[in-house]
């Protein structure tokens, strides 16, 4: 059932809010409040999307007192983001113009 898993995977990152959260966490681990400030979204929307990212193992969290600090999956998502960056820099003319 690769087709279903591919569809599920790309549906998760096709959402603009989730992609912005991934981009934010790619720069550094953050609490929900820090993510909200970074991507300029409401806490409820960020929390809802973080749950989806965490359920699909795109992100994970560690408790720091009462707050949760989220980070990207170091084994799969961080290497994938590095590949995307390299690909975009080499092959996406529109992406190169934005830099």
C-alpha positions as CSV (number, residue, x, y, z in Angstrom):
1,X,0.0,0.0,0.0
2,X,2.8,2.5,-0.9
3,X,0.3,4.7,-2.7
4,X,-1.7,5.3,0.4
5,X,1.4,6.0,2.5
6,X,2.7,8.4,-0.2
7,X,-0.6,10.2,-0.3
8,X,-0.8,10.5,3.4
9,X,2.8,11.8,3.7
10,X,2.4,14.4,1.0
11,X,-1.1,15.5,2.4
12,X,0.6,16.3,5.7
13,X,3.2,18.6,4.2
14,X,0.9,20.0,1.5
15,X,-0.9,22.0,4.3
16,X,0.5,25.6,4.4
17,X,0.3,25.9,8.2
18,X,2.0,22.5,8.8
19,X,4.7,23.4,6.2
20,X,5.4,26.7,7.9
21,X,5.6,24.8,11.3
22,X,8.1,22.4,9.7
23,X,10.1,25.3,8.3
24,X,10.1,27.0,11.8
25,X,11.2,23.8,13.6
26,X,13.9,23.2,10.9
27,X,15.6,26.4,12.2
28,X,15.4,25.3,15.8
29,X,13.2,23.5,18.4
30,X,10.4,25.7,19.8
31,X,7.5,25.8,22.2
32,X,4.0,26.3,20.9
33,X,4.1,29.9,21.9
34,X,7.4,30.4,20.0
35,X,6.0,28.7,16.9
36,X,2.9,30.9,17.1
37,X,5.0,34.0,17.2
38,X,7.3,32.8,14.4
39,X,4.6,31.9,11.9
40,X,2.0,34.4,13.1
41,X,-0.8,32.0,13.7
42,X,-3.2,31.4,16.6
43,X,-2.3,28.9,19.3
44,X,-5.3,26.6,18.6
45,X,-4.4,26.3,14.9
46,X,-0.7,25.6,15.7
47,X,-1.6,23.0,18.4
48,X,-4.0,21.3,16.0
49,X,-1.4,21.0,13.3
50,X,1.4,20.0,15.7
51,X,-0.8,17.1,16.8
52,X,-1.0,15.9,13.2
53,X,2.7,16.4,12.7
54,X,3.5,14.5,15.9
55,X,1.0,11.7,15.1
56,X,2.8,11.2,11.8
57,X,6.2,11.4,13.4
58,X,7.2,14.5,11.5
59,X,7.8,16.2,14.9
60,X,8.3,15.1,18.5
61,X,8.3,17.0,21.8
62,X,10.1,17.0,25.1
63,X,8.6,18.4,28.3
64,X,10.4,21.3,29.8
65,X,8.5,22.0,33.0
66,X,4.9,22.7,32.0
67,X,5.7,23.5,28.3
68,X,6.4,21.2,25.4
69,X,9.4,21.9,23.2
70,X,8.8,20.6,19.7
71,X,11.5,19.5,17.2
72,X,11.6,17.7,13.9
73,X,12.3,14.0,13.6
74,X,16.1,14.0,13.4
75,X,16.2,10.6,11.6
76,X,13.9,11.3,8.7
77,X,12.5,14.8,8.4
78,X,15.7,16.9,9.0
79,X,17.6,14.9,6.3
80,X,14.6,15.3,4.0
81,X,14.5,19.0,4.5
82,X,18.2,19.2,3.8
83,X,17.6,17.3,0.5
84,X,14.7,19.7,-0.4
85,X,17.0,22.7,0.3
86,X,19.7,21.2,-2.0
87,X,17.2,20.3,-4.7
88,X,15.6,23.8,-4.6
89,X,18.9,25.5,-4.7
90,X,20.1,23.5,-7.7
91,X,16.9,23.0,-9.8
92,X,14.1,25.4,-8.9
93,X,14.8,28.6,-10.7
94,X,11.9,30.4,-9.0
95,X,13.3,29.4,-5.6
96,X,16.7,30.7,-6.5
97,X,15.2,34.1,-7.4
98,X,13.6,34.3,-4.0
99,X,16.9,34.1,-2.1
